[in-house]
Amino acid sequence: MNPEKTMRSPLCTGREARFLIAIPIYNEQRYIPRVLAHVLEYADDVLVIDDGSTDNTPSLLSKFPVEVIRHAVNRGYGRSLRDAFTFAACNDFDWVITMDCDEQHEPQAIPSFMAAAQENTADIISGSRYLATMDSETAPPEDRRRINLQITREINERLSTNLTDAFCGFKAHRVCAMSRLSLTEDGYAFPMQLWVQAVAQGFRISEIPVKLIYKDLSRSFGGHLDDPSVRLAHYRSVLHEEIRRNAHMLPPEHARTSTTLPSQTRVVP
């Protein structure tokens, strides 16, 4: 047994914590065998959310000792994460560490999230690909980097956060804190809703560095979101609407910014 698998942290009730590794997957047959084998070196409890894969993903998952939630059709990245949080709450887990299955998140970083959780100073511990020096050989496509920087800056300005990477999916979430949120976003704009509600609820948020790795520069968001201008407008629209909905729980200086939609915002048709 790898001793890093047995790390425990304090949690809301005072007993030792249980960690769940949650991995949303959609048509990842290329990566599943390597990623899951590696993840299982660091964690015993792994949940895969198969978001309606049409390739060989389901049969590959059956070869690993992991829990599986399968969507009959593709329901979206945000919906997959929401299902993971529900599963964790129903099965008495205390922390959910989310990560992707395309080898952009290194499983050997899992103990770093566990160690950060053990410090008991945060409710969301978010990976940041930009805290360390960027390797130009693994730099993201320019439009993704630009949109991430732009939206991260707007989130910081509107919510007084200090994020460096608003979109990294490698995160540790305290389950008893997440149960206080009312998350409804199904798609890739899920982080917009998460950050606004986390701030409204007074969550303690921290970041730790993770490697920036892009192995498949051709990966698609699908539909209209493949257009960077539409994607940026969609993120801004969701962010604006979430601030408006939570204005009564945000400090007055943030609530005031929610009355006017940011310029050049266009909602996805």
C-alpha positions in Angstrom: 0.0 0.0 0.0 1.3 3.4 -1.0 1.4 5.4 2.3 0.2 8.5 0.4 -3.1 6.7 -0.2 -3.9 6.7 3.5 -3.4 10.5 4.1 -6.2 11.9 6.2 -7.2 15.5 6.9 -9.4 17.2 9.5 -13.0 17.9 8.3 -16.1 19.6 9.4 -17.1 16.9 11.9 -13.7 16.5 13.4 -13.1 12.9 12.3 -10.5 11.8 9.8 -11.4 12.6 6.2 -12.0 10.3 3.3 -10.9 11.4 -0.2 -12.6 10.6 -3.5 -10.9 11.1 -6.8 -13.6 12.1 -9.4 -12.8 11.9 -13.1 -15.2 13.1 -15.8 -14.7 11.3 -19.0 -16.0 11.6 -22.6 -14.5 9.4 -25.3 -11.2 8.9 -23.5 -10.3 5.4 -24.6 -6.9 6.6 -25.7 -5.9 7.6 -22.1 -8.0 5.5 -19.7 -5.6 2.6 -19.2 -2.6 4.7 -18.3 -4.4 7.4 -16.3 -6.5 5.1 -14.2 -3.6 2.7 -13.4 -1.6 5.7 -12.3 -4.4 7.3 -10.3 -4.9 4.0 -8.4 -1.3 4.2 -7.2 -2.3 7.2 -5.1 -6.0 6.6 -4.2 -8.2 3.7 -3.3 -11.5 5.5 -4.0 -12.0 6.6 -7.6 -15.2 7.6 -9.3 -15.4 7.9 -13.1 -18.3 9.9 -14.6 -18.7 8.6 -18.1 -20.6 11.4 -19.9 -22.2 9.4 -22.7 -19.0 8.1 -24.3 -19.6 6.4 -27.7 -16.1 4.8 -28.0 -14.7 1.9 -26.1 -14.6 3.8 -22.8 -17.3 1.7 -21.0 -15.6 -1.6 -21.6 -12.2 -0.2 -20.6 -13.7 1.1 -17.3 -14.9 -2.4 -16.4 -11.3 -3.5 -16.1 -10.5 -1.2 -13.2 -11.7 -1.2 -9.6 -13.4 2.1 -9.8 -17.0 3.3 -9.3 -18.8 4.5 -12.5 -21.6 6.8 -13.1 -22.7 6.6 -16.8 -24.8 9.1 -18.6 -26.9 7.7 -21.4 -26.2 10.8 -23.4 -23.6 13.6 -23.2 -24.9 15.9 -20.4 -21.9 18.2 -20.0 -18.8 18.8 -17.9 -20.6 20.7 -15.2 -23.2 18.0 -14.8 -20.5 15.4 -14.4 -18.9 17.3 -11.6 -22.3 17.9 -9.9 -22.9 14.2 -10.0 -19.5 13.6 -8.4 -20.3 16.0 -5.5 -23.7 14.2 -5.0 -22.0 10.8 -5.0 -19.4 12.0 -2.5 -22.0 13.4 -0.1 -24.2 10.3 -0.3 -21.2 8.0 0.4 -19.7 9.9 3.3 -16.6 11.3 1.6 -15.1 14.5 2.9 -13.0 15.7 0.0 -13.5 15.4 -3.7 -10.4 15.8 -5.8 -11.5 16.3 -9.5 -9.1 15.8 -12.4 -9.3 15.2 -16.1 -8.5 12.0 -17.9 -6.5 13.4 -20.9 -3.1 13.3 -19.2 -3.1 17.0 -18.7 -3.4 16.5 -15.0 -0.6 14.4 -13.4 -1.8 11.8 -10.9 1.4 12.2 -8.9 0.0 15.6 -7.9 -2.8 14.0 -5.9 -0.8 13.8 -2.7 -0.1 17.5 -2.9 -3.9 18.2 -2.8 -4.3 15.8 0.1 -1.5 17.5 2.0 -3.1 20.9 1.3 -6.4 19.6 2.6 -4.7 18.2 5.7 -3.8 21.8 6.6 -7.5 22.5 7.1 -7.2 26.1 5.9 -9.3 26.0 2.7 -12.6 24.8 1.4 -11.6 24.7 -2.3 -7.9 24.1 -3.2 -7.6 24.9 -6.9 -4.7 23.8 -9.1 -3.0 26.6 -11.1 -1.1 26.0 -14.2 0.3 29.6 -14.1 1.9 29.8 -10.7 5.0 28.2 -12.1 7.0 29.2 -15.2 5.2 28.1 -18.3 7.0 25.6 -20.6 6.5 26.9 -24.1 6.5 23.3 -25.4 3.3 22.6 -23.5 1.6 26.0 -23.8 -2.1 26.0 -24.4 -3.7 27.3 -27.7 -3.5 31.1 -27.7 -7.2 31.6 -27.6 -7.6 29.4 -24.5 -4.8 31.1 -22.6 -6.2 34.5 -23.5 -9.7 33.7 -22.4 -8.5 32.1 -19.2 -6.5 35.2 -18.4 -9.3 37.5 -19.3 -12.0 35.7 -17.3 -9.7 35.1 -14.4 -9.0 38.9 -14.2 -12.7 39.7 -14.4 -13.5 37.2 -11.6 -10.8 38.7 -9.5 -12.1 42.3 -10.1 -15.7 41.5 -9.5 -15.3 39.1 -6.5 -12.1 40.4 -5.0 -10.4 37.0 -5.3 -6.8 36.4 -6.1 -7.0 33.5 -8.6 -4.4 32.9 -11.2 -6.2 30.1 -13.1 -10.0 30.2 -13.0 -10.5 27.1 -15.3 -8.2 24.4 -14.0 -10.2 21.3 -13.3 -7.7 19.8 -10.9 -9.2 20.8 -7.6 -9.9 19.6 -4.1 -13.4 20.4 -2.7 -14.6 20.0 0.9 -17.8 18.1 0.6 -19.6 19.6 3.6 -18.9 23.0 2.1 -20.0 22.1 -1.4 -23.4 20.9 0.0 -24.2 24.6 0.7 -24.0 25.5 -3.0 -26.9 25.5 -5.5 -25.0 24.5 -8.7 -27.0 24.1 -11.8 -24.6 24.8 -14.7 -24.1 21.7 -16.9 -21.4 22.9 -19.3 -18.0 24.3 -19.5 -19.1 27.6 -17.8 -19.4 25.6 -14.5 -16.4 27.5 -12.9 -18.2 30.8 -13.3 -21.0 29.6 -11.1 -18.7 27.8 -8.7 -16.5 30.8 -8.0 -19.4 33.2 -7.4 -21.3 30.9 -5.1 -18.1 30.0 -3.2 -17.4 33.7 -2.6 -21.0 34.3 -1.6 -20.8 31.5 0.9 -17.5 32.8 2.3 -15.4 29.8 1.3 -11.7 29.8 2.0 -10.0 29.4 -1.4 -6.4 28.6 -2.1 -4.3 27.6 -5.1 -1.4 25.2 -5.5 0.8 24.9 -8.6 0.3 22.1 -11.1 2.1 21.4 -14.3 0.7 22.9 -17.5 0.4 20.1 -20.0 -1.5 20.2 -23.4 -1.1 16.9 -25.3 -4.0 17.4 -27.8 -4.2 20.9 -29.2 -7.1 19.9 -31.4 -9.6 19.1 -28.6 -12.9 20.7 -29.2 -15.5 22.4 -26.8 -18.2 21.4 -29.3 -20.8 23.5 -31.2 -20.8 27.3 -30.9 -18.2 27.2 -28.1 -15.4 26.3 -30.6 -15.7 30.0 -31.6 -13.4 31.8 -29.1 -15.5 35.0 -29.2 -18.7 33.1 -28.5 -17.0 31.1 -25.7 -15.8 34.3 -24.0 -19.2 35.9 -24.3 -20.9 32.8 -22.8 -18.5 32.7 -19.8 -19.1 36.4 -19.2 -22.9 36.0 -19.5 -22.9 33.1 -16.9 -20.6 35.0 -14.6 -22.8 38.1 -14.8 -26.0 36.2 -14.2 -24.6 34.3 -11.2 -23.4 37.5 -9.6 -26.9 39.0 -10.1 -28.5 36.0 -8.6 -26.2 36.0 -5.6 -26.1 39.8 -5.1 -27.9 39.6 -1.8 -25.1 37.4 -0.4 -22.2 39.3 -1.8 -20.6 42.4 -0.3 -22.2 45.6 -1.6 -19.2 46.5 -3.8 -19.6 43.3 -5.7 -23.4 43.4 -5.8 -23.3 46.8 -7.5 -21.3 45.4 -10.4 -24.0 42.8 -11.2 -26.7 45.2 -12.5 -25.1 45.8 -15.9 -24.0 43.1 -18.3 -20.3 43.5 -19.3 -19.8 45.1 -22.7 -19.5 42.9 -25.8 -21.2 40.1 -24.1 -23.2 37.8 -26.4 -25.1 34.7 -25.2 -24.6 31.4 -27.0 -27.5 30.9 -29.4 
